[in-house]
Amino acid sequence: MKAAFVYVSRLLGLFHLSRWLLRKRLLILCYHGFELSDEADFRPALFIRPETFRRRMKMLAERGFTVLPLDEAMKRLRGGDLPPNAVVITIDDGFYSVKQAAQPILAEYGFPSTLYATTNRIMLGTPVFRMVIQYLFWKTRATAIEFANHSWVAAGRYDLTDAEVATGICRELVAAGEYNGDEERREAICREVAAKLRVDYDEIVRSGMFTHVLPDDLKELDRSGMDVQLHTHTHTLTHNGEPMIEREISVNAQLLNRWLDKRCTHFCYPLGEWQPSYLNELAKLGVESATTCEAGRNDRSTNPLALYRSLDGENITDLQFEDGLYGFSEMFRVLVGRRRKRNGVRSRAEPAAPYETAGAARD
């Protein structure tokens, strides 16, 4: 019903009305990974196909939206001289697919962007363990998996046709690697599970589908017009339930400064999770802007340390993207004066993150 209403409203020209009404507000788009194999089928909210991403960029170019670098956009938003219908493109995490798939398309259209980089994964240079395990269970056609006596999972034969059993053993393996393992142990688990599930682990590694860029790649991207900025060191702001904001951001900033020879002052909350209590801490650390994963547009009244963003992925239809770009659904919220609750919660639209461990110890 909503899709039909939006479609008819577009035909009636109401998208142009919303675009005009919201012309002075800043739209920040959010992306994560880009498909190199079949990631968009595996996690459509987290990954987007290059051809879909190209359609999005083509729409921005052909419809006359002004794409600005984040730093310039923030200065002009504060100064009140933002060009009409301004857009900022941001990408979280730093997957290798950003270099392989996204950067060439952005360069094709001459669009600047911001890449929020998680330095721990960039240092490791290995596939994200949790994502690999989950992908193996999604990819396999095996109906069962059997383990001997291993320290990371109880011996036995597990029926993968039973969704509850399959989910349970997958979680056990993830926990075994994240809570009690180093990268060598995690790779051993991946290789054994892949062999048992008859999925080619070496191909996963070769493709780079769940791997992050290396420091030299990051430097190349930064020089190409993709402004690299802060996203914590280990993709969390807490460790064992305790706030670790200063450590996470300071280590992240120090490493990026070493690799890129520049000071980074823009930040993205990992998992989109933020609390009002974080704002003073970020200000003390010299952070000038921070993006959430709460949908919406930004104006001069928006706290620069709690900026709205609109997430895009393969799960978003072209019509939904166009609605978000023109601000049609957003227009109704503004017209009826419905205020957003900003309690520092994770957006329900935020895709399941590759690092999410519910408090697991990290390297």
C-alpha positions in Angstrom: 0.0 0.0 0.0 2.8 2.5 0.9 4.8 1.6 -2.2 1.7 2.1 -4.4 1.0 5.5 -2.7 4.6 6.6 -3.2 4.5 5.5 -6.8 1.3 7.4 -7.6 2.6 10.5 -5.7 5.7 10.4 -7.9 3.5 10.3 -11.0 1.5 13.3 -9.7 4.7 15.3 -9.4 4.7 15.5 -5.6 8.4 14.3 -5.5 9.3 17.7 -6.9 7.3 19.5 -4.2 9.2 17.6 -1.5 12.5 18.3 -3.2 11.7 22.0 -3.2 10.4 22.1 0.4 13.5 20.3 1.8 16.0 22.0 -0.6 17.9 23.6 2.3 18.5 20.3 4.2 21.5 18.1 3.9 21.0 14.4 2.9 23.8 12.1 3.9 23.8 8.7 2.2 25.3 5.6 3.8 26.8 2.6 2.2 28.8 -0.4 3.5 30.1 -3.1 1.2 29.8 -3.7 -2.6 29.3 -7.1 -4.2 32.3 -8.9 -5.6 30.6 -12.4 -5.7 27.2 -13.0 -4.2 27.4 -10.8 -1.0 24.2 -8.9 -2.0 22.2 -12.1 -1.9 23.8 -13.1 1.4 23.4 -9.7 3.1 21.3 -7.3 0.9 21.1 -4.7 3.7 24.9 -4.6 4.0 26.1 -5.0 0.4 25.0 -3.5 -2.9 25.6 -4.6 -6.4 27.9 -2.3 -8.5 25.2 -2.0 -11.2 22.7 -0.8 -8.5 25.2 1.6 -7.1 25.9 3.0 -10.6 22.1 3.6 -11.1 22.0 5.5 -7.8 25.0 7.7 -8.8 23.5 8.2 -12.3 20.3 9.5 -10.7 22.2 11.9 -8.5 24.0 13.3 -11.6 21.1 13.4 -14.0 18.7 14.9 -11.5 21.0 17.8 -10.6 21.7 16.9 -6.9 24.9 18.6 -5.7 27.3 16.1 -4.1 29.7 17.7 -1.6 32.6 16.5 0.4 31.5 16.0 4.0 33.8 18.7 5.5 32.6 21.3 3.0 29.0 20.3 3.5 29.3 20.7 7.3 30.9 24.1 7.1 28.2 25.3 4.6 25.4 23.8 6.7 26.7 25.8 9.7 27.2 28.9 7.6 23.7 28.7 6.1 25.0 28.7 2.5 24.4 25.1 1.6 23.5 24.7 -2.1 20.0 23.4 -2.8 19.5 19.7 -2.5 23.0 19.0 -1.3 24.1 15.3 -0.8 27.1 13.7 1.0 28.1 10.1 0.2 29.6 8.1 3.1 30.9 4.5 3.2 31.4 2.6 6.5 34.1 0.1 7.5 36.6 -0.1 4.6 35.8 -3.3 2.8 38.2 -4.2 -0.1 35.1 -3.9 -2.4 35.2 -0.2 -1.9 38.4 0.0 -3.8 37.4 -2.6 -6.4 33.8 -1.6 -7.1 32.8 1.7 -5.5 35.8 4.0 -6.2 35.8 3.6 -10.0 32.1 4.4 -10.2 32.5 7.5 -7.9 35.4 8.6 -10.1 33.3 8.1 -13.2 30.8 10.6 -11.9 33.4 12.9 -10.2 31.7 12.5 -6.9 33.6 13.0 -3.6 32.9 10.7 -0.7 33.9 9.9 2.9 35.2 6.5 4.0 34.9 5.8 7.7 37.7 3.3 8.4 38.0 0.6 11.1 41.7 0.3 11.6 41.9 -3.0 13.4 40.5 -4.9 10.4 42.7 -2.9 8.0 45.8 -4.0 10.1 44.8 -7.7 10.2 44.2 -8.0 6.4 42.1 -11.1 6.9 38.4 -11.8 6.1 36.0 -10.9 8.9 35.6 -14.1 10.8 31.9 -13.8 11.8 30.9 -13.0 8.3 32.8 -15.9 6.8 31.2 -18.4 9.2 27.7 -17.1 8.6 28.4 -17.0 4.8 29.6 -20.7 4.8 26.3 -21.8 6.5 24.3 -19.7 4.1 26.2 -20.9 1.0 26.4 -24.6 1.6 24.2 -27.2 0.1 25.2 -29.7 2.7 22.4 -31.1 4.9 24.6 -32.0 7.9 27.9 -31.2 9.5 29.9 -33.5 11.8 32.7 -32.6 14.2 35.1 -34.7 16.1 36.3 -33.7 19.5 37.3 -30.0 19.1 37.8 -27.4 21.8 35.5 -24.9 19.9 32.4 -27.1 19.4 31.0 -30.3 21.0 31.6 -33.5 19.0 28.6 -34.7 17.1 26.6 -34.7 13.9 24.4 -31.6 13.3 21.3 -31.6 11.0 21.5 -28.4 8.9 18.0 -28.9 7.6 16.8 -27.9 11.1 17.1 -24.1 11.1 17.3 -23.9 14.8 20.1 -26.4 15.0 22.0 -24.8 12.1 21.7 -21.3 13.7 22.9 -22.7 17.1 26.0 -24.4 15.8 26.8 -21.3 13.7 26.6 -19.2 16.8 28.8 -21.6 18.8 31.5 -21.5 16.1 31.4 -17.7 16.0 31.6 -17.4 19.8 34.5 -19.9 19.9 36.5 -17.8 17.5 35.6 -14.3 18.8 35.9 -15.0 22.5 38.7 -17.4 22.7 40.7 -17.2 19.6 43.4 -15.2 17.7 43.4 -14.8 13.9 45.3 -18.0 13.4 42.7 -20.0 15.3 39.9 -18.3 13.6 41.3 -19.1 10.2 41.7 -22.8 11.3 38.0 -22.8 12.2 37.0 -21.2 8.9 39.1 -23.7 6.9 37.7 -26.7 8.7 34.1 -25.6 8.5 34.4 -24.6 4.8 35.8 -28.1 4.0 33.0 -29.8 5.9 30.4 -27.7 4.2 32.1 -28.1 0.8 32.6 -24.3 0.2 35.8 -23.0 -1.3 37.4 -21.0 1.5 40.5 -20.1 -0.7 38.1 -18.5 -3.2 36.6 -16.4 -0.4 40.0 -15.1 0.5 41.1 -14.5 -3.1 38.0 -12.6 -4.0 38.4 -10.2 -1.0 34.7 -10.3 -0.4 34.9 -10.0 3.4 38.4 -8.5 3.6 39.2 -4.9 4.3 41.6 -2.7 2.3 45.3 -2.5 3.5 46.9 0.7 4.7 48.5 1.4 1.2 45.0 1.0 -0.4 43.6 3.4 2.2 46.2 6.0 1.2 45.4 5.5 -2.5 41.7 5.9 -1.8 42.2 9.0 0.3 44.3 10.6 -2.5 41.7 9.7 -5.1 39.0 11.9 -3.5 37.6 9.5 -0.9 38.2 11.3 2.3 39.2 8.7 5.0 37.8 9.5 8.5 37.2 7.9 11.9 35.2 4.8 12.7 37.0 3.5 15.9 39.8 0.9 16.1 37.8 -2.3 16.7 34.3 -1.2 15.6 32.9 -0.6 19.1 32.8 2.1 21.7 32.6 -0.3 24.7 34.6 -3.2 25.9 33.0 -5.7 28.3 30.2 -3.2 28.9 32.6 -0.4 29.8 32.9 2.8 27.7 36.1 3.0 25.8 35.5 6.0 23.7 38.8 7.8 24.2 40.9 4.7 23.6 38.9 3.6 20.5 38.9 6.9 18.8 42.5 7.9 19.8 44.0 4.7 18.5 41.9 5.0 15.3 43.1 8.6 14.8 46.7 7.8 15.5 46.9 5.0 13.0 45.1 7.0 10.3 47.4 9.9 10.9 50.4 7.6 10.6 49.1 6.0 7.3 47.7 9.1 5.7 49.7 12.0 7.3 46.5 14.0 8.1 44.3 14.8 11.1 40.9 13.2 11.0 38.0 15.0 12.7 34.9 13.4 11.3 33.4 10.3 12.9 30.8 7.5 12.4 29.3 5.6 15.3 29.9 1.9 14.9 26.7 0.0 14.5 24.9 3.3 14.5 24.8 3.1 18.3 25.2 6.4 20.2 24.2 8.0 23.4 23.8 11.7 24.4 26.5 11.1 27.0 29.0 10.4 24.1 28.7 14.0 22.7 30.9 15.7 25.3 33.5 13.0 25.0 33.6 13.4 21.2 33.9 17.2 21.5 36.9 16.8 23.9 38.6 14.6 21.4 38.3 17.2 18.7 35.6 15.5 16.7 33.7 18.0 14.5 30.9 15.8 13.2 29.5 12.3 13.9 27.0 10.4 11.8 24.4 8.0 13.1 22.2 5.5 11.2 19.0 7.3 12.0 17.2 8.2 8.8 16.4 11.8 7.9 17.9 15.1 6.7 20.0 17.6 8.5 19.5 21.3 9.0 21.3 24.0 11.1 19.5 22.8 14.2 20.8 19.3 13.9 23.5 18.5 16.4 26.7 18.0 14.3 27.7 15.1 16.6 24.4 13.2 15.9 23.8 13.6 12.2 21.1 11.8 10.3 21.9 9.4 7.4 19.9 7.4 4.9 21.1 3.8 4.5 21.2 2.3 1.0 21.8 -1.3 0.0 20.5 -4.0 -2.3 17.4 -4.3 -0.1 16.3 -0.8 -1.1 14.3 -0.6 -4.3 14.9 2.1 -6.9 11.6 3.7 -5.9 12.5 3.7 -2.2 15.8 5.3 -3.1 14.2 8.0 -5.2 11.7 8.6 -2.4 14.6 9.1 0.0 16.5 11.3 -2.4 13.6 13.6 -3.0 12.4 13.5 0.6 8.8 12.6 -0.2 8.2 10.6 3.0 10.3 12.9 5.0 8.1 15.8 3.8 5.1 14.5 5.6 7.0 14.2 8.9 8.1 17.9 8.5 4.6 19.1 7.5 2.8 17.5 10.4 5.5 18.6 12.8 6.3 15.2 14.1 9.6 15.4 16.1 12.1 12.6 16.1 13.0 11.0 19.4 16.7 11.1 19.8 17.5 8.8 22.7 20.6 7.4 21.2 19.3 4.1 19.9 20.4 1.9 17.1 18.4 2.5 14.0 16.2 -0.5 13.0 17.4 0.1 9.4 21.0 -0.5 10.3 22.1 -3.8 8.8 23.5 -6.6 10.9 27.1 -5.6 11.3 30.1 -7.9 10.5 31.7 -7.2 13.9 28.7 -7.4 16.2 29.7 -9.7 19.0 27.5 -8.7 21.9 30.4 -7.9 24.2 32.9 -10.4 22.9 36.6 -9.6 23.5 38.3 -8.2 20.4 41.9 -8.0 19.4 
